[in-house]
Amino acid sequence: MANALTGKFTLNDLRAARQTGRKLAMLTCYDFTTARLMQSVGVPMLLVGDSAASVILGHESTLPISLDFLIELTAGVRRGAPLAMVIADMPFGSYHESVAQGVRNVVRMVQLSGCDCVKLEVAPGHGELVKTLADAGVAVIAHFGLRPQSIGVLGAYKAQGRTADAAERLVTMAKQMQDHGAAAILVEAIPPQVSQRIVAATGVPVIGCGAGPACHAHVVVTQDLLGLTPNQPKFVPRLGEAATMLKQILARYVDEIAGGAYPAAEHQYDMLPGEGDRFKTL
């Protein structure tokens, strides 16, 4: 079993992993309680993803989630896991209007949530924003490949970079984002040959989300990992079915109440000595 974090995990530790070959885990996290559990078992990096729109709020896409809501979630995760590296996702619409809007909202996220890094779903036109943020001292993780916020253009969530030309564009994007000052790169749903080329072509850490073994770290949505969602992506490992256990606990709770087993004597509070008899006389 992994060991609990004993010191603050930082961007320097992620950079060092690229040099040493150590492979790192990242998971999505959206609340204080889960963050505390993840830190206790040694998950070094927690992503407060806009995927909360789907797995927490029930939306069909990531688009409806608000910046204010993600700030609150990120702040809760920060309190639950002070030693982990907390990455805040910037939601749809929070940085698309202009560089000034993007800087203003990213600074607000960092100041109010206490996150260590921010993640942006990027296209080539976001280079100036990444550079401006990097110059201001913000650690930016540039996310490309499958970009869920672009579902309106994509039409469906599907793997990217599956042709030679598309793959080469992703490699070019990686080099451009590094040149603009991105602290790390996150690539989603791309073939392993492409991520291997990206790793070779860049000098920053590369985080994969369904992107093959060459990446220095890997992230999946926690609810997918736990089997709590109806359809898990093919790249999510099947390590257990938490849904089964949760259903058993919930069903047993219902049954114990219905059958009178709960609440039992051990679940109840006693009156102070002598107060019960006095209460009967009142």
C-alpha positions as CSV (number, residue, x, y, z in Angstrom):
1,M,0.0,0.0,0.0
2,A,1.2,3.5,-0.8
3,N,2.6,5.6,2.1
4,A,1.0,8.8,3.3
5,L,2.6,12.0,2.2
6,T,5.0,13.3,4.8
7,G,6.1,16.5,3.1
8,K,4.7,19.0,0.6
9,F,4.6,17.6,-2.9
10,T,5.6,20.4,-5.3
11,L,6.1,21.1,-9.0
12,N,9.8,20.4,-8.4
13,D,8.9,16.9,-7.3
14,L,7.0,16.4,-10.5
15,R,9.9,17.8,-12.5
16,A,12.3,15.4,-10.7
17,A,10.1,12.5,-11.6
18,R,10.7,13.2,-15.3
19,Q,14.4,12.9,-14.6
20,T,14.3,9.8,-12.4
21,G,11.7,7.8,-14.3
22,R,9.4,7.7,-11.2
23,K,5.8,7.3,-12.3
24,L,3.3,9.4,-10.4
25,A,-0.5,9.2,-9.7
26,M,-3.0,12.0,-10.0
27,L,-6.7,11.7,-9.3
28,T,-9.6,14.1,-9.6
29,C,-11.0,15.3,-6.2
30,Y,-13.9,17.6,-5.4
31,D,-14.2,17.6,-1.6
32,F,-12.4,17.9,1.7
33,T,-13.2,14.4,3.0
34,T,-12.0,12.6,-0.1
35,A,-8.9,14.8,-0.3
36,R,-7.9,13.9,3.2
37,L,-8.3,10.2,2.4
38,M,-6.2,10.5,-0.8
39,Q,-3.4,12.3,1.0
40,S,-3.4,9.6,3.7
41,V,-2.6,6.9,1.1
42,G,0.0,9.0,-0.7
43,V,-1.8,10.4,-3.8
44,P,0.6,13.3,-4.6
45,M,-1.5,15.3,-7.0
46,L,-5.2,16.1,-6.9
47,L,-7.0,17.7,-9.9
48,V,-10.2,19.6,-9.1
49,G,-11.5,19.1,-12.5
50,D,-14.4,20.6,-14.3
51,S,-15.5,17.0,-14.6
52,A,-17.4,17.9,-11.4
53,A,-20.0,19.2,-13.7
54,S,-20.9,15.6,-14.6
55,V,-20.0,13.5,-11.6
56,I,-21.1,15.9,-8.9
57,L,-23.8,18.0,-10.5
58,G,-25.1,15.5,-13.1
59,H,-24.7,17.6,-16.3
60,E,-24.1,15.9,-19.6
61,S,-21.0,17.9,-20.3
62,T,-18.4,20.0,-18.4
63,L,-19.7,23.3,-19.9
64,P,-22.2,24.4,-17.3
65,I,-20.0,24.5,-14.2
66,S,-19.1,27.9,-12.9
67,L,-15.8,29.4,-11.8
68,D,-17.2,30.3,-8.3
69,F,-18.3,26.7,-7.7
70,L,-14.9,25.4,-8.8
71,I,-13.1,27.9,-6.5
72,E,-15.2,26.6,-3.6
73,L,-14.4,22.9,-4.4
74,T,-10.7,23.6,-4.9
75,A,-10.5,25.5,-1.5
76,G,-12.1,22.5,0.2
77,V,-9.6,20.0,-1.4
78,R,-6.8,22.3,-0.4
79,R,-7.9,22.2,3.2
80,G,-8.3,18.4,3.1
81,A,-4.9,17.8,1.4
82,P,-2.4,20.5,2.4
83,L,0.6,18.3,1.4
84,A,-0.7,17.3,-2.1
85,M,-0.1,19.4,-5.2
86,V,-3.6,20.7,-6.0
87,I,-4.4,21.6,-9.6
88,A,-7.4,23.8,-10.3
89,D,-9.3,23.4,-13.6
90,M,-10.4,26.7,-15.2
91,P,-13.9,26.2,-16.5
92,F,-15.4,26.9,-19.9
93,G,-15.9,30.6,-20.5
94,S,-13.5,31.7,-17.7
95,Y,-10.6,32.5,-20.0
96,H,-11.9,32.5,-23.6
97,E,-12.9,36.2,-23.9
98,S,-9.4,37.7,-23.7
99,V,-6.0,37.5,-22.1
100,A,-7.1,40.1,-19.6
101,Q,-10.2,38.0,-18.6
102,G,-8.1,34.9,-18.3
103,V,-5.5,36.5,-16.1
104,R,-8.1,38.1,-13.9
105,N,-10.0,34.8,-13.3
106,V,-6.8,32.7,-12.9
107,V,-5.5,35.1,-10.3
108,R,-8.9,35.0,-8.5
109,M,-8.7,31.2,-8.5
110,V,-5.2,31.1,-7.1
111,Q,-5.9,33.7,-4.4
112,L,-9.2,32.3,-3.2
113,S,-8.5,28.5,-3.5
114,G,-4.8,28.2,-2.5
115,C,-4.2,25.9,-5.5
116,D,-0.6,25.2,-6.6
117,C,-1.3,25.1,-10.4
118,V,-4.1,25.8,-12.8
119,K,-5.0,23.7,-15.8
120,L,-6.2,25.2,-19.1
121,E,-7.7,23.4,-22.1
122,V,-5.6,25.1,-24.8
123,A,-5.6,25.7,-28.5
124,P,-2.8,27.4,-30.4
125,G,-4.4,30.8,-29.8
126,H,-4.0,30.5,-26.0
127,G,-0.2,30.8,-26.2
128,E,-0.3,34.5,-25.2
129,L,-2.4,33.7,-22.1
130,V,-0.1,30.9,-21.0
131,K,2.9,33.2,-21.5
132,T,1.4,36.1,-19.6
133,L,0.4,33.8,-16.7
134,A,3.8,32.1,-16.6
135,D,5.5,35.6,-16.6
136,A,3.3,36.5,-13.6
137,G,4.5,33.4,-11.7
138,V,1.5,31.1,-12.2
139,A,2.2,27.4,-12.9
140,V,0.1,26.4,-15.9
141,I,-0.7,22.9,-17.0
142,A,-1.6,23.0,-20.7
143,H,-4.3,20.4,-21.6
144,F,-4.8,19.3,-25.1
145,G,-5.6,16.2,-27.2
146,L,-9.2,15.5,-26.3
147,R,-10.6,18.7,-24.9
148,P,-14.0,18.1,-23.2
149,Q,-14.8,21.8,-23.2
150,S,-14.8,21.6,-27.1
151,I,-17.6,19.1,-27.2
152,G,-19.6,21.5,-29.3
153,V,-17.0,21.3,-32.1
154,L,-16.0,17.7,-31.6
155,G,-19.6,16.4,-31.5
156,A,-18.5,13.5,-29.3
157,Y,-15.8,12.5,-26.9
158,K,-13.3,10.6,-29.0
159,A,-9.6,9.9,-29.2
160,Q,-7.4,12.5,-30.9
161,G,-4.1,12.3,-32.9
162,R,-4.9,9.1,-34.6
163,T,-3.6,10.2,-38.0
164,A,0.0,11.2,-38.8
165,D,-0.9,14.8,-39.5
166,A,-3.1,15.1,-36.4
167,A,-0.4,13.5,-34.3
168,E,2.2,15.9,-35.6
169,R,0.0,18.9,-34.7
170,L,-0.1,17.6,-31.1
171,V,3.6,17.4,-31.0
172,T,3.9,20.9,-32.4
173,M,1.4,22.1,-29.8
174,A,3.4,20.6,-27.0
175,K,6.5,22.4,-28.1
176,Q,4.7,25.7,-28.5
177,M,3.1,25.4,-25.0
178,Q,6.5,24.7,-23.5
179,D,8.0,27.7,-25.3
180,H,5.2,29.8,-23.9
181,G,6.1,28.8,-20.4
182,A,3.7,25.9,-19.5
183,A,5.0,24.2,-16.4
184,A,3.6,20.8,-17.5
185,I,1.5,19.3,-20.3
186,L,-1.6,17.1,-19.9
187,V,-2.6,15.0,-22.9
188,E,-5.9,13.2,-23.1
189,A,-7.0,10.3,-25.2
190,I,-4.1,10.1,-27.6
191,P,-2.2,7.1,-28.9
192,P,0.9,6.0,-27.0
193,Q,3.2,6.7,-30.0
194,V,2.1,10.3,-29.9
195,S,2.7,10.8,-26.2
196,Q,6.1,9.2,-26.6
197,R,7.0,11.7,-29.2
198,I,5.7,14.6,-27.0
199,V,7.8,13.4,-24.1
200,A,10.9,13.2,-26.4
201,A,10.2,16.6,-27.9
202,T,9.8,18.5,-24.7
203,G,11.5,19.0,-21.4
204,V,8.5,19.5,-19.1
205,P,6.5,16.8,-17.3
206,V,3.9,15.1,-19.4
207,I,0.7,13.9,-17.6
208,G,-1.4,11.4,-19.4
209,C,-5.2,10.8,-19.3
210,G,-5.5,7.7,-21.5
211,A,-2.3,8.6,-23.2
212,G,0.0,5.6,-22.8
213,P,2.9,4.6,-20.6
214,A,5.5,7.2,-21.7
215,C,3.9,9.9,-19.6
216,H,5.4,10.8,-16.3
217,A,2.1,10.9,-14.4
218,H,-1.4,9.6,-15.0
219,V,-4.8,10.9,-14.1
220,V,-8.3,9.5,-14.2
221,V,-11.6,10.6,-12.8
222,T,-12.0,9.1,-9.3
223,Q,-15.6,8.2,-9.8
224,D,-14.6,6.2,-12.9
225,L,-11.8,4.4,-11.0
226,L,-14.2,3.5,-8.2
227,G,-16.9,2.1,-10.6
228,L,-19.4,4.8,-9.5
229,T,-20.2,5.9,-13.1
230,P,-22.3,3.9,-15.5
231,N,-19.7,3.9,-18.3
232,Q,-16.0,4.1,-17.6
233,P,-13.5,5.0,-20.4
234,K,-11.4,2.1,-21.6
235,F,-8.2,3.6,-20.2
236,V,-9.5,3.5,-16.6
237,P,-8.1,0.5,-14.7
238,R,-10.6,-1.8,-13.0
239,L,-9.3,-2.1,-9.4
240,G,-12.5,-2.6,-7.6
241,E,-16.2,-1.8,-7.5
242,A,-17.0,0.7,-4.7
243,A,-20.6,1.0,-5.9
244,T,-21.3,-2.6,-4.8
245,M,-20.0,-1.9,-1.3
246,L,-21.8,1.4,-1.0
247,K,-25.1,-0.2,-2.2
248,Q,-24.7,-2.9,0.5
249,I,-24.2,-0.4,3.3
250,L,-27.1,1.8,2.2
251,A,-29.4,-1.1,1.8
252,R,-28.5,-2.5,5.2
253,Y,-29.2,0.9,6.7
254,V,-32.6,0.9,5.2
255,D,-33.3,-2.6,6.4
256,E,-32.1,-2.0,9.9
257,I,-34.4,0.9,10.3
258,A,-37.3,-0.9,8.8
259,G,-36.7,-4.0,11.0
260,G,-36.2,-2.0,14.2
261,A,-32.6,-3.0,14.7
262,Y,-31.6,0.7,14.5
263,P,-31.4,2.8,16.6
264,A,-30.3,0.3,19.3
265,A,-29.3,1.1,22.9
266,E,-25.7,1.8,21.9
267,H,-26.8,4.5,19.5
268,Q,-28.7,6.5,22.1
269,Y,-27.8,9.2,24.7
270,D,-28.6,8.7,28.4
271,M,-29.9,11.4,30.6
272,L,-27.7,12.5,33.5
273,P,-28.0,10.3,36.7
274,G,-31.3,10.9,38.5
275,E,-32.6,13.2,35.8
276,G,-34.6,10.5,34.1
277,D,-36.7,9.9,37.3
278,R,-37.1,13.6,37.9
279,F,-38.2,14.1,34.3
280,K,-41.0,11.5,34.8
281,T,-42.4,13.6,37.7
282,L,-42.5,16.9,35.7
